[in-house]
C-alpha cells in the first residue's frame, strides 16, 4: 500500500513539474529534453506500479516500461549535454553523439524483440523479482552507459561554472543528478545479479520527489539563464573524477550484494536515506557560506594568516587579465573582491570630471542604478583624508540622508578607495557578508588596499586607452582631411589649367566645347566628394561596373593639358569603380610629370596578361631602394617639395579594394614604372576599340 502511495505521488510530481516547465518556461532544447525525460520517468513509474497492482499481467506492463526507458535514456543524456552550456550542441563529444544516434535502435529492439527475451519471473506475485534474458542484460548495460554519461556531463557543468553561476544551478544539478543516480543504482542490479529487484522501487519514487523539489526550488528562487563554457582542462579533470567514481560505484554495488538483516522495504528506506544524506552533504559542501565558514575556522585555529596571499593575488590578476571588454573588466574587479572577502554585493564608483561626482559604473549582486556621490560628500571626504579602507559600520559623520539610505538598504559595510597617485579615481563599496559572524581585521583591510592599488592601475590604463582611442580618432579625421585636400588639389589643378588656356583660346569654339566638358566633369567629381563626406564610412564602398579600362585611361589622360602623354593601350575589361580608378591614373600621371619636370614624355600602357594592367612610365629622377622599401605608399611621406605625401597611399588602398595590387620598379636618374594590376574580366561582346 505504501509503495502505491509513493509511486502515485512521484507520478503526480513528475508530470506536474514537466507540464509547468513546458508551459511557463521559454522554449529551448534543454527545456524540451527535460520535460520529455520527466514524463518518460513518470510513465516508467506508472507501468511498474500497474505491474504491482496486476502481477498476472506484469509482462504487458513491463513492455510499456521498456518503451518509456528507451525515451528517458536519450532524453536525460540530451538534457545533461545542453543544460547551461554556452556551446549548446556544437561541442558534444563523438562518443555521446553515437549514444544519441543509437537511441532509435533501442526503440526498435524494444518493439520487435519479444518481451520474454527481456524478462522472466517464475513467482512475480510473491517475490517481485525479474530475471534478465540476454536481450534484457544487453539493454540495461546500455542504460547504465546513458546514465553514467549524463551524470558525467552534469558534473562537468557544475565544476566548470563560476561561483555565481554555480550558486544558481547547483540545486538543479543536484536534483537531476540524484534522480539519475537512483536510476543508475536501480539498473546496476541487472549487471550484478542479472535481475531487477522491483522491491527497490521506493528508492526511485522517493528520489523522484526529492529531485523535482530541488529543481523547482532552484529554478523558482535562483533563476536560470546561466551559460557555462566547458574547457578541455575541466573536461580532463572531470574524466579522472568520473573514472574514480565508476570504481567507487562498482564497490558500492558489490557491497549491496551482501545480504543483511531486514525486509526489502526496510532496505529500500535505508538506501533512500543514504541517498538523501549524501545529497544533503554535497549541498552543504557546495554552499559558499559553508565553505567560507570552514575557511575562517581553519584560518583562525590552524594558520597564522587568514589568506593564501600568493593564490589570492594570482586569482585576482587572472580575473583582470582575462577580461576582454570594459564591462567585463569592471565586473572582474568586483567579482574578485566579492569572492575573496566573502561578500554578496559590490558596487564600483568612478569619478566623472564633468559632473564632479562619483557615479555607479558597475555592480555585482546589486541592481545597477543612477546613484552618485558628490565630490564633497562626507564619505568621499573621509576617504580622501584617511586614504584607507572605510568601515561604514563605524558611522559616517555628517553624511547626507540619501547616502545613508543607499548603504543601509544594501547592507554595505566597506568603502575601498581607488587612488592614482594622490587622486581619488573611485571607490568600491562592499557589503552583506556571506558569514555574518566573520570579523574583518587589519589583515583584510591590507589585502583590500593591495587589490585596490592593482585595480587602480588597471583602471588608469583603461582611461589612458580611451584617451588614446580618442586621439587616434582625431588623427583619422586629420588623415581624411588630408585626403580631401589632395583630391581638391588635383581638381583645382585641372581648373587652373583650364583658366590659363582660356586666356589664349577662349574664342576657339572647339576649346569652348572642351572647356565645358572639363568643367562639367570637375564639378561632378566635387559633388561626389561632398556626398561622400556627408556619409563618411570607415571603409568606402565601391560602385563597380564592367568597363573597358582603356576607355577610362583615354578619357583621364585627355583631361590633362600639361606635358606630353603617349598612349599605348588596348581594350581590356575589368569590374571597377570608374571614379576611383580615374583618381589612381590621374595621380600616377601627375606624379610622373613632376618626377620628370615635364622634360620627357610620360608613357601610359593598358593591356592584359593574367590580369588587366595599367602601366605608367617616366624618365624622371627615380627612387632609391631604401625609399621604396620603407616609405613608399606610406601616408605623409613624399619626395616632393610641396606634396602632401598621400597620393600613392590613396592609390594603393583603392587598387587593393578592387582586389589588385601596384608593382613598382625604379632606378635613380633613369625613372620609375608603376604598374597597376586589376582582376581581369572577359566581355568580348562589349569590346570597344580605343585609338
VOGU-3710 file (C-alpha; in Angstrom, 3 decimals, decimal comma):
1> xxxxxxxxxx> 0,000/0,000/0,000  2,803/2,395/0,921  4,526/1,654/-2,385  1,344/2,622/-4,237  1,183/5,947/-2,403  4,848/6,696/-3,104  4,505/5,832/-6,800  1,329/7,888/-7,243  2,994/10,841/-5,537  6,092/10,533/-7,744
11> xxxxxxxxxx> 3,950/10,277/-10,898  1,972/13,388/-9,943  5,074/15,416/-9,089  6,990/14,407/-12,227  4,049/15,064/-14,539  3,081/18,333/-12,877  6,560/19,796/-12,996  7,058/18,694/-16,616  3,820/20,393/-17,661  4,774/23,529/-15,708
21> xxxxxxxxxx> 8,202/23,755/-17,375  6,675/23,154/-20,801  4,052/25,898/-20,418  5,831/28,539/-18,351  9,474/28,379/-19,363  10,910/29,588/-22,654  11,111/27,018/-25,409  14,564/25,510/-25,822  16,236/22,188/-26,460  17,106/21,944/-22,762
31> xxxxxxxxxx> 13,511/22,512/-21,642  12,132/20,063/-24,208  14,580/17,314/-23,282  13,953/17,815/-19,547  10,169/17,689/-19,953  10,480/14,562/-22,101  12,756/12,929/-19,525  10,408/13,744/-16,628  7,315/12,492/-18,466  9,090/9,311/-19,556
41> xxxxxxxxxx> 10,168/8,725/-15,956  6,560/9,226/-14,860  5,386/6,675/-17,451  8,034/4,222/-16,205  6,790/4,697/-12,652  3,181/4,189/-13,802  3,906/0,971/-15,698  5,878/-0,507/-12,795  3,063/0,454/-10,400  0,493/-1,259/-12,613
51> xxxxxxxxxx> 2,666/-4,379/-12,733  2,453/-4,383/-8,913  -1,307/-3,963/-8,972  -1,855/-6,544/-11,737  1,029/-9,008/-11,249  -0,566/-11,587/-13,522  -0,085/-9,152/-16,430  3,382/-7,930/-15,409  4,924/-8,722/-18,811  2,414/-6,458/-20,549
61> xxxxxxxxxx> 3,150/-3,546/-18,221  6,896/-4,150/-18,381  6,617/-3,818/-22,148  5,308/-0,286/-21,605  8,040/0,366/-19,043  10,620/-0,779/-21,587  9,325/1,684/-24,182  9,430/4,526/-21,653  13,048/3,659/-20,817  14,032/3,904/-24,486
71> xxxxxxxxxx> 12,780/7,508/-24,361  14,038/8,643/-20,953  17,613/7,445/-21,528  18,447/9,729/-24,511  16,257/12,499/-23,057  18,273/12,665/-19,816  21,516/12,474/-21,785  20,478/15,328/-24,094  19,416/17,429/-21,097  22,796/16,934/-19,444
81> xxxxxxxxxx> 24,589/17,943/-22,649  22,678/21,200/-23,163  21,886/22,352/-19,619  23,609/25,751/-19,059  26,160/25,003/-21,793  27,419/28,032/-23,738  28,302/25,977/-26,806  24,957/24,096/-26,921  25,052/21,003/-29,122  28,170/22,074/-31,056
91> xxxxxxxxxx> 30,670/20,591/-28,602  29,029/17,187/-27,979  31,787/14,514/-27,977  31,646/11,893/-30,692  31,049/9,068/-28,189  27,959/10,760/-26,824  26,769/11,620/-30,306  26,889/7,905/-31,027  24,848/7,220/-27,890  22,194/9,718/-29,001
101> xxxxxxxxxx> 22,132/8,284/-32,518  21,732/4,747/-31,183  18,588/5,671/-29,240  16,230/4,727/-32,116  17,875/1,294/-32,198  16,793/0,753/-28,585  13,231/1,658/-29,500  13,228/-0,711/-32,469  14,682/-3,506/-30,341  12,003/-2,994/-27,689
111> xxxxxxxxxx> 9,325/-3,128/-30,392  10,381/-6,216/-32,345  12,045/-8,432/-29,717  9,552/-10,456/-27,627  9,228/-9,268/-24,036  10,026/-12,787/-22,847  13,573/-12,300/-24,193  13,991/-9,413/-21,768  12,287/-10,608/-18,572  11,118/-13,740/-16,848
121> xxxxxxxxxx> 9,774/-14,354/-13,320  8,630/-17,745/-12,011  6,888/-16,221/-8,985  6,492/-12,467/-9,593  3,387/-12,233/-7,369  5,375/-13,130/-4,259  8,980/-12,137/-4,988  8,749/-9,096/-7,322  11,983/-10,220/-8,979  12,626/-10,040/-12,728
131> xxxxxxxxxx> 15,359/-12,240/-14,197  17,028/-10,841/-17,310  17,459/-12,694/-20,560  20,277/-11,886/-22,963  18,312/-9,041/-24,547  17,480/-7,593/-21,142  21,081/-7,820/-19,949  22,387/-6,010/-23,053  19,608/-3,402/-22,830  20,359/-2,469/-19,216
141> xxxxxxxxxx> 24,077/-2,483/-19,868  23,382/0,216/-22,459  21,091/2,010/-19,975  23,961/2,228/-17,497  26,131/3,869/-20,165  23,484/6,531/-20,766  23,077/7,249/-17,035  26,819/7,403/-16,356  27,372/9,746/-19,321  24,557/12,027/-18,139
151> xxxxxxxxxx> 25,972/12,186/-14,595  29,410/12,911/-16,024  28,059/15,831/-18,084  26,266/17,401/-15,124  29,381/17,099/-13,000  31,482/18,830/-15,694  28,955/21,661/-15,979  28,920/22,234/-12,222  32,703/22,174/-11,785  33,312/24,489/-14,739
161> xxxxxxxxxx> 30,768/27,111/-13,653  31,886/30,272/-11,899  30,905/30,745/-8,279  27,951/32,927/-9,163  26,719/30,556/-11,858  27,277/27,565/-9,596  25,182/29,247/-6,916  22,292/29,459/-9,378  22,395/25,955/-10,839  23,747/23,723/-8,088
171> xxxxxxxxxx> 20,353/22,587/-6,734  19,016/21,855/-10,201  22,134/19,828/-10,973  21,838/18,139/-7,586  18,189/17,224/-8,193  18,747/15,857/-11,681  21,910/14,087/-10,556  20,144/12,488/-7,593  17,398/11,054/-9,782  19,955/9,811/-12,314
181> xxxxxxxxxx> 21,967/8,221/-9,501  18,826/6,422/-8,262  18,143/5,131/-11,786  21,793/4,120/-12,087  21,550/2,168/-8,832  18,321/0,509/-9,963  19,736/-0,526/-13,367  23,014/-1,730/-11,854  21,110/-4,675/-10,395  20,903/-6,046/-13,898
191> xxxxxxxxxx> 24,687/-6,212/-14,142  25,344/-7,519/-10,649  22,690/-10,178/-10,367  21,332/-10,406/-13,923  17,987/-9,482/-12,393  15,930/-6,440/-11,376  14,702/-6,215/-7,806  11,455/-4,255/-8,107  11,185/-4,111/-4,330  13,635/-1,202/-4,655
201> xxxxxxxxxx> 11,045/0,922/-6,441  10,561/3,135/-3,328  14,108/4,403/-3,789  13,276/5,672/-7,266  9,928/7,110/-6,159  11,370/8,989/-3,186  14,316/10,330/-5,202  11,972/11,492/-7,985  10,023/13,629/-5,494  13,223/14,992/-3,893
211> xxxxxxxxxx> 14,781/15,715/-7,298  11,762/17,646/-8,579  11,602/19,625/-5,335  15,263/20,671/-5,663  14,893/21,563/-9,338  11,744/23,592/-8,698  13,410/25,437/-5,819  16,493/26,189/-7,911  14,529/27,482/-10,876  11,984/29,395/-8,816
221> xxxxxxxxxx> 14,288/31,021/-6,264  17,605/31,360/-8,037  16,556/31,780/-11,667  18,179/30,489/-14,824  19,946/31,914/-17,855  23,380/30,686/-16,773  25,760/29,746/-19,562  28,956/27,813/-18,857  31,921/27,312/-21,174  33,400/23,867/-20,604
231> xxxxxxxxxx> 37,160/23,932/-21,148  39,321/20,992/-22,140  41,175/21,173/-18,834  37,943/20,869/-16,889  36,792/18,004/-19,062  40,062/16,165/-18,413  39,826/16,728/-14,663  36,218/15,573/-14,662  37,127/12,487/-16,672  39,562/11,460/-13,934
241> xxxxxxxxxx> 36,892/12,001/-11,285  34,450/10,103/-13,483  36,715/7,053/-13,631  37,267/7,100/-9,889  33,508/7,455/-9,418  32,884/4,368/-11,547  35,251/2,427/-9,347  33,522/3,583/-6,152  30,082/2,822/-7,591  31,254/-0,660/-8,514
251> xxxxxxxxxx> 32,479/-1,218/-4,952  29,198/0,056/-3,550  27,139/-2,186/-5,779  29,238/-5,180/-4,835  28,725/-4,369/-1,172  24,978/-4,159/-1,778  25,117/-7,750/-2,936  25,881/-8,841/0,568  22,804/-9,981/2,391  21,959/-8,375/5,686
261> xxxxxxxxxx> 19,030/-8,215/8,013  15,702/-6,569/7,255  12,991/-6,892/4,668  13,004/-5,365/1,246  11,048/-2,290/2,198  13,279/-1,505/5,184  16,259/-1,932/2,885  14,736/0,495/0,382  14,113/3,072/3,120  17,699/2,814/4,372
271> xxxxxxxxxx> 19,085/3,197/0,865  16,815/6,195/0,267  18,058/7,801/3,476  21,640/7,147/2,383  20,995/8,877/-0,928  19,241/11,791/0,737  22,021/12,140/3,313  24,662/12,100/0,586  22,803/14,775/-1,372  22,490/16,865/1,771
281> xxxxxxxxxx> 26,228/16,590/2,425  27,011/17,595/-1,156  24,629/20,555/-0,871  26,460/21,727/2,267  29,873/21,336/0,661  28,706/23,321/-2,388  27,372/26,149/-0,219  29,573/29,249/-0,428  28,547/30,263/3,080  29,563/26,879/4,472
291> xxxxxxxxxx> 32,844/26,994/2,558  33,531/30,478/3,877  32,775/29,446/7,476  35,044/26,416/7,134  37,903/28,536/5,793  37,559/31,032/8,624  37,583/28,253/11,201  40,727/26,708/9,687  42,496/30,048/9,380  41,639/31,025/12,922
301> xxxxxxxxxx> 42,755/27,797/14,608  45,394/26,264/12,342  47,063/29,017/10,288  48,989/32,153/11,126  47,489/34,107/8,190  43,902/34,325/7,096  44,700/34,350/3,373  46,964/32,489/0,999  48,285/35,728/-0,484  50,042/34,137/-3,433
311> xxxxxxxxxx> 46,895/32,318/-4,525  44,653/35,334/-3,895  46,926/37,611/-5,935  47,225/35,185/-8,849  43,476/34,624/-8,913  42,736/38,361/-8,861  45,232/39,202/-11,618  43,980/36,309/-13,752  40,454/37,690/-13,484  41,545/41,124/-14,665
321> xxxxxxxxxx> 43,755/39,859/-17,484  41,026/37,580/-18,856  38,548/40,458/-19,298  38,034/41,311/-22,977  35,761/44,350/-22,712  35,424/47,354/-20,410  32,299/45,952/-18,755  33,994/42,594/-18,177  36,977/44,352/-16,596  34,831/46,316/-14,160
331> xxxxxxxxxx> 32,867/43,218/-13,201  36,118/41,257/-12,813  37,306/43,779/-10,233  34,056/43,458/-8,298  33,866/39,663/-8,504  37,470/39,461/-7,257  36,585/41,474/-4,150  33,323/39,617/-3,660  34,834/36,123/-3,807  37,959/36,943/-1,828
341> xxxxxxxxxx> 36,257/38,695/1,074  33,034/36,687/1,107  30,646/39,495/0,150  27,311/39,108/-1,602  27,199/42,643/-3,025  29,741/45,043/-4,523  29,425/48,399/-6,315  32,157/50,288/-8,209  32,038/54,101/-8,343  34,262/56,077/-10,728
351> xxxxxxxxxx> 34,873/59,823/-10,891  33,210/61,879/-13,607  35,215/65,079/-14,072  32,365/66,782/-15,902  29,755/66,200/-13,204  32,262/66,467/-10,344  30,794/63,310/-8,819  31,404/59,578/-8,426  28,875/57,605/-10,471  27,773/53,954/-10,320
361> xxxxxxxxxx> 29,947/52,345/-13,025  29,289/48,667/-12,259  27,625/46,478/-9,655  27,635/42,841/-8,606  24,668/41,382/-6,761  23,017/44,826/-6,779  20,728/46,233/-9,446  22,548/48,948/-11,374  21,150/52,353/-10,519  21,896/56,035/-11,000
371> xxxxxxxxxx> 23,364/56,625/-7,548  26,246/59,066/-7,350  28,309/60,721/-4,631  29,297/64,347/-4,762  32,962/65,282/-4,730  32,266/66,936/-1,365  30,148/64,178/0,226  31,255/63,091/3,745  32,083/59,575/2,518  34,402/60,893/-0,199
381> xxxxxxxxxx> 35,997/63,441/2,109  36,741/60,796/4,734  38,404/58,539/2,160  40,476/61,463/0,845  41,510/62,341/4,349  42,463/58,860/5,557  43,471/57,047/2,336  42,363/53,825/3,987  39,515/51,315/3,871  36,469/52,879/5,472
391> xxxxxxxxxx> 34,232/50,711/7,659  30,720/52,046/7,096  29,507/50,389/10,298  31,664/52,831/12,255  29,407/55,599/11,012  29,566/58,436/8,506  29,738/61,700/10,364  27,646/64,342/8,629  26,563/62,010/5,846  23,559/63,001/3,756
401> xxxxxxxxxx> 20,301/61,121/4,260  20,354/59,645/0,733  23,909/58,359/1,266  22,906/56,637/4,488  19,853/55,164/2,766  21,944/53,800/-0,089  24,315/51,939/2,244  21,604/50,827/4,666  19,320/49,331/2,008  22,157/47,255/0,578
411> xxxxxxxxxx> 23,802/46,474/3,925  27,120/47,761/2,551  29,912/47,633/5,089  33,153/48,842/3,491  34,337/51,545/1,111  37,712/50,809/-0,537  39,350/53,883/-2,145  40,965/53,616/-5,572  43,879/56,046/-5,802  46,004/57,051/-8,764
421> xxxxxxxxxx> 48,990/58,871/-7,259  47,217/61,386/-4,995  43,896/61,458/-6,894  40,858/59,505/-5,713  39,728/57,948/-9,010  36,870/55,999/-7,418  35,954/53,535/-4,707  34,423/50,094/-4,223  31,530/49,568/-1,790  31,284/46,056/-0,307
431> xxxxxxxxxx> 28,567/44,577/1,850  26,339/41,813/3,145  28,975/39,277/4,276  28,160/35,652/3,496  29,219/34,715/7,016  27,534/37,205/9,345  29,786/36,167/12,236  33,007/36,850/10,365  35,179/39,562/11,876  37,193/41,713/9,468
441> xxxxxxxxxx> 40,531/42,947/10,739  43,506/44,920/9,514  44,643/41,825/7,590  41,501/42,073/5,451  41,978/45,825/5,043  45,580/45,356/3,908  44,543/42,905/1,205  41,641/45,155/0,132  44,078/48,035/-0,198  46,582/45,894/-2,137
451> xxxxxxxxxx> 43,874/44,831/-4,573  42,822/48,476/-4,851  46,296/49,547/-5,984  46,310/46,956/-8,749  42,726/47,743/-9,751  43,599/51,470/-9,846  46,479/50,858/-12,252  44,243/48,739/-14,477  41,524/51,391/-14,478  44,120/54,071/-15,206
461> xxxxxxxxxx> 45,301/52,055/-18,196  41,670/51,835/-19,260  41,333/55,599/-19,016  44,540/56,179/-20,977  43,401/53,654/-23,573  40,179/55,599/-24,080  42,145/58,842/-24,419  44,467/57,171/-26,930  41,437/55,922/-28,845  40,073/59,469/-28,995
471> xxxxxxxxxx> 43,452/60,752/-30,165  43,507/58,131/-32,912  40,045/59,191/-33,990  41,278/62,773/-34,270  44,292/61,515/-36,208  41,972/59,612/-38,540  39,957/62,776/-39,080  43,187/64,570/-39,912  44,031/61,912/-42,482  40,570/62,192/-44,010
481> xxxxxxxxxx> 41,066/65,951/-44,256  44,405/65,397/-45,961  42,796/63,047/-48,489  40,111/65,620/-49,208  42,730/68,323/-49,633  44,654/66,081/-52,018  41,593/65,407/-54,166  40,673/69,092/-54,135  44,237/69,993/-55,111  44,003/67,790/-58,193
491> xxxxxxxxxx> 40,624/69,251/-59,108  41,908/72,803/-58,578  44,923/71,992/-60,760  42,565/70,939/-63,559  40,516/74,141/-63,203  43,702/76,237/-63,098  44,906/74,737/-66,381  41,545/75,432/-67,997  41,670/79,063/-66,886  45,252/79,516/-68,113
501> xxxxxxxxxx> 44,370/78,135/-71,558  41,137/80,130/-71,663  43,090/83,404/-71,723  44,606/82,403/-75,054  41,976/80,153/-76,709  38,680/81,473/-75,351  37,453/82,435/-78,792  38,047/78,967/-80,243  34,706/77,025/-80,487  36,483/73,653/-80,070
511> xxxxxxxxxx> 38,221/74,913/-76,948  34,924/76,195/-75,574  33,398/72,748/-76,044  36,345/71,004/-74,358  36,337/73,580/-71,561  32,651/73,000/-70,776  33,171/69,231/-70,715  36,161/69,597/-68,403  34,297/71,987/-66,075  31,267/69,688/-66,007
521> xxxxxxxxxx> 33,393/66,625/-65,177  35,256/68,529/-62,445  32,011/69,742/-60,877  30,616/66,191/-60,889  33,691/64,952/-59,037  33,412/67,726/-56,468  29,751/66,874/-55,884  30,585/63,199/-55,398  33,358/64,156/-52,993  30,933/66,256/-50,929
531> xxxxxxxxxx> 28,371/63,449/-50,956  30,957/61,006/-49,623  31,919/63,401/-46,850  28,275/63,609/-45,792  28,104/59,823/-45,490  31,626/59,122/-44,302  32,187/55,419/-43,520  35,147/53,592/-42,086  35,567/51,794/-45,383  34,277/53,500/-48,514
541> xxxxxxxxxx> 32,162/51,151/-50,606  32,936/50,774/-54,297  30,393/51,125/-57,087  31,782/48,613/-59,559  30,716/48,095/-63,130  32,088/46,222/-66,115  34,050/48,758/-68,162  36,878/48,920/-70,662  39,966/50,076/-68,762  41,498/51,589/-71,909
551> xxxxxxxxxx> 38,496/53,935/-72,234  38,999/55,138/-68,615  42,698/55,739/-69,250  41,961/57,516/-72,553  39,382/59,856/-71,002  41,508/60,594/-67,901  44,644/61,417/-69,865  42,591/63,542/-72,270  41,761/65,972/-69,437  45,464/66,583/-68,664
561> xxxxxxxxxx> 46,723/69,569/-70,646  50,256/69,769/-69,236  53,204/67,849/-70,662  53,194/65,110/-73,243  51,494/61,725/-72,710  51,997/58,847/-75,119  49,318/56,172/-75,126  49,889/52,515/-75,935  46,581/50,934/-74,969  44,362/48,057/-75,995
571> xxxxxxxxxx> 40,876/47,011/-74,950  40,724/45,115/-71,637  37,765/44,710/-69,297  37,505/44,702/-65,515  34,896/45,372/-62,813  35,967/48,723/-61,332  34,710/51,922/-59,782  35,285/54,409/-62,616  35,748/57,480/-60,417  38,199/55,763/-58,075
581> xxxxxxxxxx> 40,260/54,297/-60,925  40,437/57,728/-62,573  41,941/59,046/-59,317  44,627/56,384/-59,488  45,541/57,104/-63,135  45,493/60,878/-62,578  47,747/60,591/-59,504  50,271/58,373/-61,261  50,435/60,548/-64,388  50,775/63,819/-62,435
591> xxxxxxxxxx> 53,479/62,243/-60,245  55,294/61,132/-63,394  55,194/64,698/-64,797  56,569/66,119/-61,544  59,307/63,468/-61,372  60,458/64,279/-64,959  59,738/68,035/-64,564  57,837/67,892/-67,879  61,028/67,480/-69,884  60,303/63,988/-71,187
601> xxxxxxxxxx> 57,018/62,350/-72,223  55,072/60,059/-69,891  54,056/56,701/-71,350  50,733/55,113/-70,372  50,091/51,497/-71,339  46,915/49,454/-70,893  46,783/45,741/-71,645  46,366/42,304/-70,179  48,222/39,087/-69,437  46,959/37,180/-66,401
611> xxxxxxxxxx> 45,491/40,463/-65,124  44,335/43,739/-66,551  47,139/46,269/-66,085  47,762/49,995/-66,347  51,436/50,952/-66,616  52,766/54,499/-66,192  56,427/55,140/-67,142  58,527/58,249/-66,665  62,172/59,159/-67,254  62,497/61,233/-64,132
621> xxxxxxxxxx> 64,704/61,270/-61,074  63,784/57,788/-59,837  63,725/56,465/-56,268  66,168/54,636/-54,031  65,575/51,064/-52,906  65,537/52,219/-49,294  62,781/54,772/-50,012  60,644/52,232/-51,890  61,079/49,655/-49,147  60,429/51,844/-46,098
631> xxxxxxxxxx> 58,492/54,954/-47,167  56,739/54,407/-50,480  52,927/54,128/-50,152  53,055/55,383/-46,562  50,970/58,467/-45,721  52,696/61,837/-45,403  55,941/60,523/-46,905  56,967/62,285/-50,130  59,985/63,423/-52,162  58,126/66,491/-53,454
641> xxxxxxxxxx> 58,828/69,931/-52,042  55,127/70,833/-51,828  53,481/67,389/-51,797  51,191/66,077/-49,078  52,501/62,525/-49,310  49,136/60,772/-49,502  48,564/60,323/-53,253  50,256/56,942/-53,580  48,875/55,845/-50,204  45,377/56,559/-51,515
651> xxxxxxxxxx> 46,137/54,799/-54,832  47,328/51,672/-53,024  44,145/51,423/-50,945  41,896/51,984/-53,962  43,649/49,288/-56,007  43,664/46,807/-53,102  39,946/47,458/-52,552  39,454/46,259/-56,141  41,383/43,064/-55,362  44,520/44,207/-57,197
661> xxxxxxxxxx> 47,993/45,495/-56,364  50,619/48,008/-57,535  54,023/46,882/-58,757  56,915/49,416/-58,753  60,361/49,439/-60,341  62,676/52,430/-60,238  66,290/53,432/-60,800  67,955/56,631/-59,701  68,389/59,031/-62,647  66,537/56,804/-65,109
671> xxxxxxxxxx> 62,928/56,953/-63,992  60,162/54,812/-62,487  57,492/52,403/-63,666  54,209/51,969/-61,762  52,047/49,018/-62,852  48,501/48,679/-61,537  47,167/45,112/-61,696  43,388/44,536/-61,639  41,241/41,377/-61,860  40,615/40,543/-65,499
681> xxxxxxxxxx> 37,055/40,199/-66,868  36,151/38,784/-70,282  33,490/40,633/-72,230  34,082/40,113/-75,983  30,611/41,331/-76,906  31,252/44,691/-75,266  34,719/45,219/-76,716  35,466/48,827/-77,515  38,219/49,926/-79,841  40,492/52,617/-78,442
691> x> 42,603/54,577/-80,865
//
